Amino acid sequence: MPHRRVQLSAPDITSEERRLVDEVLTSGQLSFGPVLEAFEHEFAERFGARHAVAMSSGTAALHVAMIAAGVREGDVVITTPFSFVASANSILFERGVPHFVDIDPETLTMDPAATVHAIETLAPQGRLRAVLPVHLFGRTVEMDAILAAARRHGVVVIEDACEAIGASADGIFAGRWGEVSAFGFYPNKQMTTGEGGVLLTDRDDWARLARSLRNQGRSDSGTWLEHERLGFNYRMDTISAAIGLAQIRRLGELLHKREAVAMRYNALLAGLDGVTPLAPPRAGMHLSWFVYIIRLAEGIDRGRLKAALAARGIDSRPYFPPIHLQPIYREKFGFRPGMFPHTEAAGTALLALPFHGNLAAEDIDYVCEAVTEDVGSMKVMG
């Protein structure tokens, strides 16, 4: 048995989160109410948006964003095949058609030139409804050219910022380029609500629609059992909102702690043959560290390394299997290996190491020593 355990992720919860949750439990108001409103207000204010609509998950926020953007059966949405599957699934929820573009092999985000080319090619055909850039691993997509092309053709930009809260480029936060964006707060994210998400927009009509859709399609009249449209139960409960309220107030601290962990990893793994950390941000770009990813050189068996780390009590996980090679996408759209080579190369070479803001220095050192030894032994063995 391993003599210690280093888990992949852990939420950063303090007495302030517990205090706010206790206040909610004492109040007895576990749905809607002033705590939820405060969370939405402070979230919107933090990023300079008119509206933040709290949801049950980032996936729910993406789905509602698709509806607000008018995606309907047969409409095309440009996105990346290198992401968590929820981003592309949100297109399928409304019977849209995902049009994938490959990633930049260094940044791992959507290739801007390929995305612009897809917009210019598909928009004149009349079925292109939206483009869905995914800010991946806390790094923003290079948005300027994509945004300009979308504006020229009247294409809606929906940002998936579920992994990138607080990330920015040239002074603009992730989630603030497009008409609407989605954030997710699963426990491994930079901030958490347990489960939950937020839809962010400056459009009053889309915010009003989102509030109705998350609440079973209820109308603005205030009549509880009056439903004016098909809706969902995508509400965020008040306990989750209380956690989120404490976390959004602590966001700067949370991001700083995670960055410090990432910098220690970078320093300890620098120069290790066969292992490459992700590319650093360009000037003017600031990362919001979601996970700590290493890229393994060809010849390093990722499965063997993962098993060797597990034998030492160290959790790790491949990130991400390409969406286009998921069984449902291969069956529905006929995708096959070789169509998006940069995505497929990343999908076989990346490994996430334990990462969270409270990861102890001795645990980081232990993980890096283990990676160094195990990779070294694999290279010796060939």
N, C-alpha and C positions, 0 to 999 in steps of 0.2 A: 504493500500500500504506500502511496506517496506520503511524504512527511508533511506536506502543506498543500493547500488548495488556493489557487488564484482564479477566481471566477471571471467570466467574460465581461460582465458589466454589473453596475449597482446604482440605484438612484441615490441622490444626495438630499437627504431629508433631515431637517433640523426641528428644534422646538417650535419655531414659528409656524411651520406647516402643521404640526400637531395642535398648536393653539387655535389656528383658524378652523381646522377640522372639528375640534372640540366645540367651538362656538356654533358651528353649523349643526352638529348633533344636539347641542343644548337647545338651539332655536326650534328644532323640529321641522324646519323648512328644507327638505332634501332635494327639491326641484325648483328651478328658477329662483327669483328673489334677489336681494341686494348684493349678495356675494358673487353670484354669477355676473350681474351687471357691472360690478366693480372690476372683475377679472377682464371682461370684454373691454371696458373703458380703458384700463391701464395697458392692456395689450395693444389696442389701437393707437393709443397715445405714444407708446414706446417706439412705434415704427412710423408715426406720422400719417396714419390712415384714418379715414372717416369712420370706418366700421370694422369691427371684429365680431364675428358670429361664432360662438363656441359650439363645438360639435362633439359627438361621441368618439370620433377618431379622425386621423388625417385622411383615411380612405373616404369617410363620409364627406369631409370637406371637399375632396377632389371630385366626388360624384356630384355633389350639389353645384360645384363650379362648372362641370360639364353641362348640367341642365341650364344654368344661368347663361352660359355661352351659346345656348341654342343647338347643341349637338343632338342630332337625330339619326334615325336609322340610315345607314349608308354614308353619313358624313365622315370625312377623313380628318384625322388629327395626327399631326407630326409629333413624334416623340422618340425617346431613346430606348433601345433594347437592353441597356445596362442600368438596371434600377431594381428596387423591390417591385414585385409584380403588381402591387396595388396601383401604381401610376398608369400602366397600360390597361389594367382591369377597369379603371374608372371610365375609360372610353367604351369598353364593351358593355358596361352597365346600360348605356343608352343606345346600344346596337351600332355604335360608330365603328370605324375601321382604323386601326393604328397603322401609320406609315412610319416605319423605323428608319432612322439615320444612324450611321455608325458614330462611335466616339472618337475624340482625340486620344491617341494612345498615351500621351503624357498626363493630361489633366483628368482623363476618364469621363469627362462631361461631353455633352453633345458637340459634335464638330460644327462650329459656326458656319463654315463655308458650305458644308454638305446640307445643313439646315436651310440656309438661304437658297441654295439651288433647288431644294425640294419645294420651298414656298413658291419660287418663281415658276417652277414647272407645273405644280398642282393647282395653284390658285386660278389660272385661266380656264381650267377644266370645270370650275364651278362647284366642286364638292368639298373643297378644303374649308373647314370651319374654324380650326384652332391649331395652335402649336403649343405643346406642353414640354417646356424645358424642365429638366430635373436637376436641381442643385445638389450634387452628389457628395456624400462624405463630408459635408460642411464647406464645400467649395462651390462658388457660384459659377454658372455657365457664363461664357463671354456673350453678353446679351446685346450689345449695341447694334451689330449688323442684323441679328435676328429680329430685333424690335423694329428696325427701320424697314425691313422687308415685309414684316407683318402689317405695319401701318400702311405701306404703299398699297397693299392688296385687301385691306379691311379684314384681316385675319385676327381673331381674338388670341391674346397671349395669356395662358393659364400657367402660373408658376407652381411647380411642386417644390416647396421649401421645407418639406417635412424633415429633412436631414440637415438643415442649414440655418436655423434660427440664429440671428445675430451676425451671420456672414455678410460681407459687403464687397463691393468693387467700385472704385472711384467715387466713394461717398454714398453709394446707393445700397440699401439693404436688400438682401434676398427677399423676394416677395413684393417688391415695390416697383418693378418694371412693368408688369402686366396689368390687365384690367382686374384680375382676381388671382389670389394665391391661396395655397393650403399649407398648414403647418400641422405636425403630428407630435404627440407627447407620450409615446410609449416609454416604459421605464428605462430603456437604454439611451434615450435621447438626451440632448444637452439640458433640457428642462423637462419635467414630467408632470402629468396630472393623474398618473396611474394608467388610464386609457383616456384618450381625448384628442381633440384637434381644434383648429380655428380656421375659418375662412376669412380672409382679409380683402377688403375692397373699398374703393372710394365711391362706388356707384350706389346711390340710395336705393334704386329699384332692385338691384341684385341683392343687396343686404336684406331688404324687405322680403324678397322671394326666398332667400336662404332661411330666414327666421320662420317662414311658413313651412317650407319643405322639411326642416328638421323636426317640426312639431305636428306631424300627421296632416300637413296641408291645411292647417287651421287658418281662418281668415283674420284680417286685421280688426274685425269688429269687436273682438274681445269675447265673443260668444264661444264658450269652451267646446261645444259639440257642433260647431258649424265649420264645415270643411269645404274649401272652395277649389282645391286641386288635389291631385294624388301626391301624398307626402309620405314621410318615413318617420320612424322613431330614431332620430339622430341627435337627440338632446344630450347635452353634457349635464350630469348630475351635479348638485351643489357641493358635495364632498370633493369631487374632482376639481371643481372650480376653486375651492378653498386652497387646495394644494397648489393649483396653478397660480393663484394670486400671490402666494408667498414666493413661488419660484420666479415669476416674472419680475418681482421686486428684487430678487437676488441674481438676475440673469448675468450681470456683469461679473459678479463673483464666480458663478458657476462656470462661465466661459474661461475666465482667467485660470481657474484651477485645472481645467482640462487641458488648456494650452501648456501649462507647466509640466503636466505628465507627458504630453506629446514631445516636448522639447527634451526631456530626459531620455525618452526612448530614442529620439533622433541622435542624441549625443552618444549613447551607448552602442547603437547599431551602425554608426557611421563607419564606412570602410569595410564592413563585413562582406566578404566575397560570396556572391550568390543571393544576397538579400538587399533589396533597394526600397527605402521608404518612398512614399508618394512624393511627387514633385512639389517643391515649395511654391507658394503663391508668387505671382508676379508683383512688381511694384504697384501700389494702389489697391491691391486686393488683400482682404483679411479673411482668414479661415475661421470657421466656427467648428471646433473639433467634435465630430460625431463618433467616429471609430478610429482606431489606429491600425492602419493597413500596411502590410509589407508585400512587395512583389518578389516572387521567387524566380530565380533564373531557370532557364530550360535545363533540365537534368536534375533539378531538386524535386523529389517526389512529395507533393503537398500532402497526400494522404498519409504517407509514412511520417512526415514531420508532425502532422496533427496528432497521430497516434503516439509518437514519442513524447510530445508535450503533455498529452493526457496522462501518460504513465508517470509523469512528474507532478501531476495534480494541476496542470495548467490548461485552462479552457482556451479554445481557438475555434474559428469558424471561417469557411470559405465565403467570400463576398464577390459578386453575386453570380448565381447561375443565369446565363442570358435568358431574357424573357422569350425571345423568339424560338428558343429550343425547349421551352416548357411544353409538356404534352398537349395541353389545350390549344396552344398557339400553333403548334405544328399541325395538329389535326384540323383546326378551323381555317387556317390561312396558308398552309402548305410551306411554311418556313422550313429551312434545312440548314445543316452545317455548311459553313463557308460563305454565307451571305453577308455577315458582318464580322470580318476577321479581327478587327481591333477589340470588339466586344468579346468575341470568343477567346481571344488570347488572354484578356484580363480575367475572364471567367474561370480560366484554368490556372492562373498564376497568383491570385491574390489570397491573402490569409489575414484575418483580423485577430489581433492579439488582445489580451485583457486590457480594458480601458474604461476608466471613469475618473471623476475628479478627486476622489478620495483614495485612489490607488497608492499604497504606501511605497516609498522609495525602495525599500528592501524587496518588495514584490516585483517592482519594475526591474531591479537588478537581477533578481532570480529568473524572471522570464527571459531577459536578454542573455544571461549566461547559458540558459537552456537552449535557446535558439542558436547561439553561437556554437555550442558543443554538438548539437544534433545535426545542424547543417554541415558542420565540419566533418563529422563522421560519415555523412552521406556522400560528400565529395571524395573522401578517401576511398570509400567502398565503390564509388562510381555508380 
